[in-house]
Amino acid sequence: MKSMTKLALCSLGLMAAQTTLATEGGGSSYPVGAENFTCCALPPPGTYAMVWGQHYSADKAVDNNGDTVTPDDFKVTANAIVPRVIWVTDKTWQGASVALHAILPLVDLDVHVTDGMEDRSSGIGDATIGLALGWHHSQALHSVFAIDVIAPTGSYDKDEIANIGRNHWAIQPVLGVSHIDPAGFNYDFKGMYTYNLRNSATDYKDGQELIVDYALGWGVGNGLTAGIGGYLYKQVTDDTSNGDTVKDARGQTLAIGPSVRYDSGEGWFATFKYQQETRVKNRSEGGALWLKTVFPF
């Protein structure tokens, strides 16, 4: 029963749920795949609201060899609405705009392992606060560097299957670039390195994670950009449990799918995308629908 429970444990970082074997509960403090076109171009000074909506669904989890390790009726579904506030100040440092941001997700997580073994949890997930520096190298090319801190504000119970919090802090440096052309080639890469702290309730410490959100597309006119996007997730160090290394449990995922962005030209824009997970190890394998909107206050 304990081994089956471990397969089913679910955690949500910010706005996305992932279930599995790698990391405790198989999740990540960062909502992998969240960013897309124009991810790394800070807007002019001011205050902006951003809202993500996500639906994630998986019907299996796989092991280190990519083999399915869950029952046929295994199912994980996560829905999240995630507001984010960004304040781009009028201050600069080394030619970069200085910005602050905060994220607080609202999550509904449903886990079904098999008949008689299921759980559901809803509420506030783990919050993120961060400081960012954004450079505008040209009208088209932009970059950002940030330090994010993820706080364990989400609900957590070590005896439950569905958890929307991870019960540990995480620190995440971020480096990204965006190339924006309304009538040409667009590309965006946001790289993150997540350092996870220990879960005091279980004495479990997740390994360090390398995550890259990406998007490639073409500006087709009338404010539309169309292309593909997704993410690469790679766990680069082992988990530890009670001080002992957890062997052969590093997570891995490559996700890809279509993405469309609309820029109104009036200060707000929206992105719609789908991502299918592939090349998975020690994690759940599923797909996610995303809707992202941004507008100034």
FENSULQUI-V917017 format. One record per residue. RES is the residue in one small letter. D_CENTER is the distance of its C-alpha to the mean C-alpha in Angstrom with 2 decimals. Layout:
# FENSULQUI-V917017
res;d_center
RES;D_CENTER
RES;D_CENTER
This chain:
# FENSULQUI-V917017
res;d_center
m;29.60
k;27.55
s;26.23
m;25.36
t;23.59
k;21.43
l;20.39
a;19.50
l;17.76
c;14.40
s;11.91
l;9.09
g;6.75
l;6.88
m;6.63
a;5.96
a;8.70
q;9.67
t;13.31
t;15.61
l;17.61
a;15.73
t;14.72
e;16.20
g;15.33
g;13.14
g;9.75
s;7.48
s;7.44
y;4.09
p;1.48
v;2.70
g;5.17
a;4.99
e;7.89
n;11.24
f;14.93
t;16.19
c;12.92
c;15.11
a;18.33
l;19.14
p;21.46
p;24.95
p;25.65
g;24.98
t;22.61
y;19.98
a;18.05
m;14.80
v;13.71
w;10.92
g;12.04
q;10.41
h;12.46
y;11.45
s;14.51
a;15.67
d;19.33
k;19.39
a;18.14
v;19.62
d;21.17
n;21.65
n;23.88
g;21.69
d;24.09
t;23.24
v;23.82
t;23.37
p;26.14
d;26.72
d;25.86
f;22.49
k;19.91
v;16.55
t;15.47
a;12.81
n;13.17
a;11.51
i;12.86
v;11.16
p;13.68
r;13.33
v;16.58
i;17.33
w;20.81
v;22.08
t;25.29
d;28.51
k;28.50
t;28.10
w;27.99
q;29.00
g;28.74
a;25.16
s;24.24
v;22.93
a;20.18
l;18.61
h;15.66
a;14.48
i;11.83
l;12.91
p;11.35
l;13.93
v;13.32
d;15.69
l;15.31
d;18.17
v;19.04
h;22.24
v;23.39
t;27.00
d;29.74
g;30.22
m;26.91
e;24.20
d;22.37
r;20.55
s;18.95
s;18.10
g;17.55
i;15.60
g;12.43
d;11.73
a;12.36
t;11.47
i;14.36
g;14.92
l;17.70
a;17.55
l;20.29
g;20.52
w;23.26
h;24.89
h;26.79
s;28.26
q;27.93
a;25.54
l;23.80
h;21.39
s;19.32
v;17.41
f;17.15
a;15.43
i;15.24
d;12.72
v;13.75
i;11.84
a;14.62
p;15.40
t;16.37
g;15.29
s;18.09
y;18.77
d;21.82
k;22.33
d;24.73
e;22.48
i;20.51
a;17.82
n;16.06
i;13.41
g;13.61
r;13.63
n;16.84
h;16.27
w;15.46
a;13.24
i;13.96
q;11.90
p;13.95
v;12.64
l;14.89
g;14.69
v;17.28
s;18.04
h;21.28
i;22.28
d;25.41
p;26.29
a;28.76
g;27.48
f;24.83
n;21.31
y;18.67
d;15.43
f;13.71
k;11.22
g;11.52
m;10.21
y;12.15
t;11.26
y;14.51
n;14.55
l;17.66
r;19.80
n;19.63
s;23.14
a;23.69
t;23.52
d;24.05
y;21.06
k;19.03
d;15.89
g;16.21
q;14.71
e;11.79
l;11.68
i;8.70
v;9.78
d;8.53
y;11.96
a;14.37
l;18.14
g;20.51
w;23.89
g;25.16
v;27.60
g;29.14
n;29.32
g;25.92
l;24.14
t;21.90
a;21.21
g;19.71
i;16.94
g;13.29
g;10.52
y;8.99
l;10.70
y;9.78
k;12.89
q;13.99
v;16.92
t;18.84
d;20.03
d;19.36
t;22.44
s;24.03
n;27.02
g;27.23
d;27.50
t;25.32
v;23.54
k;24.61
d;23.15
a;19.80
r;17.34
g;14.31
q;13.83
t;12.30
l;12.95
a;11.85
i;13.97
g;15.40
p;17.25
s;16.16
v;18.53
r;18.62
y;21.54
d;22.84
s;25.60
g;27.33
e;27.75
g;24.73
w;22.16
f;20.06
a;17.84
t;15.56
f;15.48
k;13.91
y;13.74
q;12.04
q;14.02
e;13.19
t;16.10
r;17.58
v;15.92
k;17.30
n;17.13
r;14.26
s;14.24
e;14.84
g;14.22
g;13.08
a;11.06
l;12.62
w;11.13
l;13.43
k;12.97
t;16.07
v;17.26
f;20.76
p;22.95
f;24.69
